[in-house]
């Protein structure tokens, strides 16, 4: 088993990944930036921050594979300019510098970079759905550029919306609404969106740690089944043991609500929870096919959507964070869940 370095190890995905690798017999060195977690069965290593001047020498010593999860994701309540600066410093230049250091470090033989399906939209559709997606697209290019002549190779995984026990973000907000018993104005939406259970993502990452066919490839990753927003609400409600309480509100009205959020954002200069972007994610379709990963490596998702939702939110789990392997989340960690 190779020794694996995981950045963003105290974030949502990082906690699940470190636990799975540890119980699978891998030696794991986990990066944190705040207070050292007390449990987890991994070797914790402090890196104060991820950026263009991070000292990676000690962290990379003796490591054969690096999984780079650390990133700044969308945050509510700060300005667009602050977000763009953080995306550039951490997501783009931080990734570039890590790839450069890996290229110089003889022991490392592979970098597995966790990007975002938003990068695919930026790359293929020649438009940027979000500044976050654009930053991940630029980071992918930085990895390829810095490691072009390196002895180590790389691969990229582009997950869609990741869900699981303890996930924050859009899914957590939806669960809180279901638990509140309030009616949800989402019944009239007709779309199809792919999801990715965190257990399926960690399985895909583990597959790519050493598979020779994964070298220099970019893979989209999903559960393999797309749901409409009303279908997702109904399945989540069933897992939580709650009524779905869907009401039919025309999508045009939801779009107007999003534009109101845009106006509030323009006046205050800060992001809000409900704007055109969030409405778009609720109403528009985005399907992700993992066929390439299957064809090259044989990987198939070990969990169905039904199983993933039940494991994540069944038996009243709701948004309560249930840490695998006793790994405590670091509230100051850079490695936060990917939001598309």
C-alpha positions in Angstrom: 0.0 0.0 0.0 1.4 3.4 -0.9 1.7 6.2 1.6 -1.0 8.8 0.7 -1.1 12.5 1.4 -4.5 14.0 1.6 -5.0 17.8 1.6 -8.2 19.2 2.8 -8.4 16.2 5.1 -10.6 17.8 7.7 -13.3 18.9 5.3 -16.4 16.9 4.5 -15.0 14.7 1.7 -11.6 14.6 3.3 -12.9 13.1 6.6 -14.7 10.3 4.6 -11.7 9.7 2.4 -9.1 9.5 5.3 -11.4 7.0 7.1 -11.8 4.8 4.1 -8.1 4.7 3.2 -7.2 4.1 6.8 -9.5 1.1 7.3 -8.4 -0.2 3.8 -4.8 -0.5 5.0 -3.3 2.7 3.5 -0.8 4.8 5.4 -2.4 8.3 5.4 -0.8 11.6 6.1 -3.6 14.1 6.6 -3.2 17.9 6.2 -4.9 20.2 8.6 -4.5 24.0 9.2 -6.3 24.7 12.5 -6.2 22.6 15.6 -4.9 19.0 15.2 -7.7 16.4 15.4 -7.3 14.0 18.2 -8.5 10.8 16.5 -8.6 9.2 13.1 -5.9 6.6 12.8 -3.9 8.8 10.5 -0.7 10.9 10.7 -1.7 14.5 11.0 0.5 17.2 9.5 -0.1 20.9 9.9 0.1 23.2 6.9 -0.9 26.8 7.8 -2.5 27.5 4.5 -2.6 26.5 0.8 -1.3 29.1 -1.6 1.5 30.0 -3.9 4.1 30.0 -1.1 3.2 27.0 0.9 6.1 24.9 2.2 5.2 21.3 1.1 8.7 19.7 1.7 8.0 18.0 5.0 4.4 17.0 4.0 5.6 15.3 0.8 8.5 13.4 2.4 8.1 9.7 1.9 4.7 10.1 0.1 3.9 8.2 -3.0 0.4 9.5 -3.9 -1.2 12.9 -3.2 -4.9 13.5 -3.2 -5.5 17.2 -3.5 -8.9 18.2 -2.0 -8.2 21.5 -0.4 -10.1 24.3 -2.0 -12.2 27.4 -1.3 -15.8 26.8 -2.3 -18.7 29.2 -2.5 -19.4 31.1 0.7 -22.4 33.2 1.6 -21.8 36.6 3.1 -18.6 37.8 1.5 -18.1 39.9 -1.6 -17.6 38.6 -5.1 -14.2 40.3 -5.2 -13.1 38.5 -2.0 -14.2 35.2 -3.4 -12.4 35.7 -6.7 -9.2 36.5 -4.8 -9.5 33.4 -2.7 -10.3 31.2 -5.7 -7.2 32.5 -7.5 -4.9 32.2 -4.5 -6.0 28.8 -3.2 -7.7 26.9 -6.0 -5.5 28.0 -8.9 -2.1 29.2 -7.6 -2.2 26.9 -4.6 -2.8 23.9 -6.8 -0.2 25.1 -9.3 2.5 25.4 -6.6 1.6 22.0 -5.1 1.9 20.4 -8.6 5.2 22.1 -9.1 6.6 20.8 -5.8 5.3 17.3 -6.6 7.1 17.5 -10.0 10.3 18.1 -8.1 9.8 15.4 -5.4 11.2 12.1 -6.4 9.1 9.9 -4.1 5.7 11.0 -5.4 4.4 9.1 -8.4 0.9 10.4 -8.8 -1.3 13.4 -8.0 -5.0 12.8 -7.9 -6.7 16.2 -8.2 -10.3 16.6 -7.1 -11.8 19.2 -9.4 -15.5 19.9 -10.1 -18.0 19.3 -12.8 -18.1 23.0 -13.1 -14.7 22.8 -14.7 -16.2 20.7 -17.5 -18.8 23.4 -18.2 -16.0 26.0 -18.4 -13.9 23.8 -20.7 -16.5 22.4 -23.1 -19.2 25.0 -23.2 -16.9 28.0 -23.3 -18.8 29.7 -20.5 -18.3 29.9 -16.8 -21.2 28.7 -14.7 -19.4 30.1 -11.7 -16.2 31.6 -10.7 -15.6 28.5 -8.6 -15.9 26.3 -11.7 -13.6 28.6 -13.6 -11.0 28.3 -10.8 -11.1 24.6 -11.0 -10.8 24.6 -14.7 -7.7 26.8 -14.5 -6.3 24.6 -11.7 -6.6 21.5 -14.0 -4.6 23.3 -16.6 -2.0 24.3 -14.0 -1.6 20.7 -13.0 -1.0 19.5 -16.6 1.4 22.4 -17.3 3.5 21.9 -14.1 3.7 18.2 -14.4 4.2 17.9 -18.2 7.8 16.6 -17.8 7.6 15.3 -14.2 8.5 11.7 -13.3 5.1 11.6 -11.5 1.8 11.5 -13.3 -1.6 12.9 -12.5 -5.3 12.3 -13.0 -8.3 14.6 -12.4 -11.8 13.6 -11.0 -14.7 16.0 -11.6 -17.4 15.1 -9.1 -21.0 16.5 -9.5 -22.9 17.5 -6.3 -21.5 15.4 -3.5 -23.8 14.4 -0.6 -23.4 12.3 2.5 -23.6 12.3 6.3 -22.6 15.7 7.6 -22.6 17.5 4.2 -23.1 21.3 4.4 -24.1 23.4 1.4 -27.2 23.2 -0.7 -28.1 19.7 0.3 -28.0 20.5 4.0 -30.2 23.6 3.4 -32.7 21.4 1.6 -32.7 18.9 4.5 -33.3 21.7 7.0 -36.3 22.8 5.0 -37.7 19.3 5.0 -37.2 18.9 8.7 -38.9 22.3 9.3 -42.1 20.9 7.7 -42.5 24.0 5.5 -44.0 23.5 2.0 -41.4 23.6 -0.8 -42.3 25.4 -4.0 -40.4 22.9 -6.2 -43.1 20.6 -7.4 -43.3 22.1 -10.9 -39.6 21.6 -11.8 -38.9 19.2 -14.6 -35.2 18.5 -14.8 -32.6 15.9 -14.4 -29.5 16.3 -12.2 -26.8 13.8 -11.3 -25.6 13.3 -7.7 -22.6 11.7 -6.2 -22.7 9.9 -2.8 -19.5 10.5 -0.9 -18.9 6.8 -0.5 -18.9 6.5 -4.3 -16.5 9.4 -4.6 -14.0 7.9 -2.1 -14.3 4.6 -4.0 -13.4 6.3 -7.3 -10.5 8.2 -5.7 -9.1 4.9 -4.2 -9.4 3.3 -7.7 -7.4 6.1 -9.2 -4.6 6.0 -6.6 -2.6 3.5 -8.6 -4.5 2.3 -11.7 -2.2 2.7 -14.7 -5.0 3.6 -17.0 -5.9 6.6 -14.9 -2.6 8.5 -15.7 -3.1 11.9 -17.4 -6.9 11.4 -17.7 -9.8 13.5 -16.6 -12.9 11.7 -15.3 -16.5 12.8 -14.6 -17.9 11.0 -11.6 -21.5 10.4 -10.5 -23.8 7.8 -8.9 -25.0 7.0 -12.5 -28.6 8.0 -12.0 -30.1 11.4 -12.5 -33.1 12.7 -10.5 -35.4 15.6 -10.9 -35.5 18.1 -8.1 -39.0 16.9 -7.0 -37.8 13.3 -7.1 -34.8 14.2 -4.9 -37.0 15.9 -2.4 -39.3 12.9 -2.2 -36.4 10.5 -1.7 -34.8 12.7 0.9 -38.1 13.1 2.7 -38.6 9.3 2.7 -35.1 8.7 4.1 -35.7 11.3 6.8 -39.2 10.0 7.6 -40.7 13.4 6.7 -43.5 14.5 4.4 -42.2 16.1 1.2 -44.9 18.9 1.1 -44.2 19.9 -2.5 -46.3 22.6 -4.1 -46.3 23.6 -7.7 -44.9 27.1 -8.3 -44.1 28.0 -11.9 -40.4 28.0 -12.7 -40.8 31.6 -14.0 -41.7 32.7 -10.5 -38.7 30.9 -9.0 -36.5 32.7 -11.5 -37.9 36.1 -10.5 -37.1 35.2 -6.9 -33.6 34.5 -8.0 -33.3 37.9 -9.7 -34.5 39.5 -6.4 -31.6 37.8 -4.7 -29.3 39.1 -7.4 -30.6 42.6 -6.7 -30.0 42.2 -3.0 -26.5 41.0 -3.7 -25.8 44.0 -6.0 -27.0 46.4 -3.2 -25.2 44.8 -0.3 -22.1 43.6 -2.2 -22.4 40.1 -0.6 -23.6 36.7 -1.7 -27.0 35.6 -0.6 -28.5 32.1 -0.1 -31.1 32.4 -2.9 -30.0 34.0 -6.2 -30.2 33.2 -9.9 -27.3 30.7 -9.5 -28.9 28.7 -6.8 -32.3 28.7 -8.6 -30.5 27.5 -11.7 -29.1 24.6 -9.8 -32.6 23.7 -8.6 -34.3 24.1 -12.0 -31.8 23.3 -14.7 -30.5 19.9 -15.8 -27.0 18.6 -15.4 -26.3 15.0 -16.1 -22.9 13.4 -15.5 -21.7 10.1 -17.1 -18.9 8.1 -15.5 -18.6 5.8 -18.5 -15.0 6.8 -19.2 -13.8 5.9 -15.7 -15.6 2.6 -16.0 -14.2 1.8 -19.5 -10.5 2.6 -18.5 -10.4 1.3 -15.0 -13.5 -1.0 -14.5 -14.8 1.2 -11.7 -18.5 1.1 -10.9 -20.3 3.0 -8.1 -20.6 0.6 -5.1 -23.8 2.4 -3.9 -27.0 3.3 -5.7 -28.7 6.7 -5.2 -31.3 5.0 -2.9 -28.5 3.4 -0.8 -26.5 6.6 -0.7 -29.5 8.7 0.5 -30.5 6.1 3.1 -26.9 5.8 4.4 -26.6 9.6 4.5 -29.9 10.7 6.0 -31.8 7.6 7.0 -33.0 6.9 10.6 -33.4 10.6 11.3 -29.8 11.4 10.5 -30.7 14.8 9.0 -27.8 17.2 8.9 -26.1 15.8 12.0 -22.4 15.3 11.2 -21.5 11.7 11.8 -17.7 11.5 11.4 -16.2 8.3 9.9 -13.5 6.8 12.1 -13.9 9.4 14.7 -12.2 12.1 12.7 -13.4 15.5 13.9 -14.0 18.3 11.3 -11.8 21.4 11.4 -14.1 24.4 11.1 -11.2 26.4 9.7 -10.1 23.8 7.2 -9.7 25.0 3.6 -10.8 21.6 2.3 -14.6 22.2 2.1 -17.1 20.2 0.0 -17.4 20.8 -3.6 -20.4 22.9 -4.6 -21.5 22.9 -8.3 
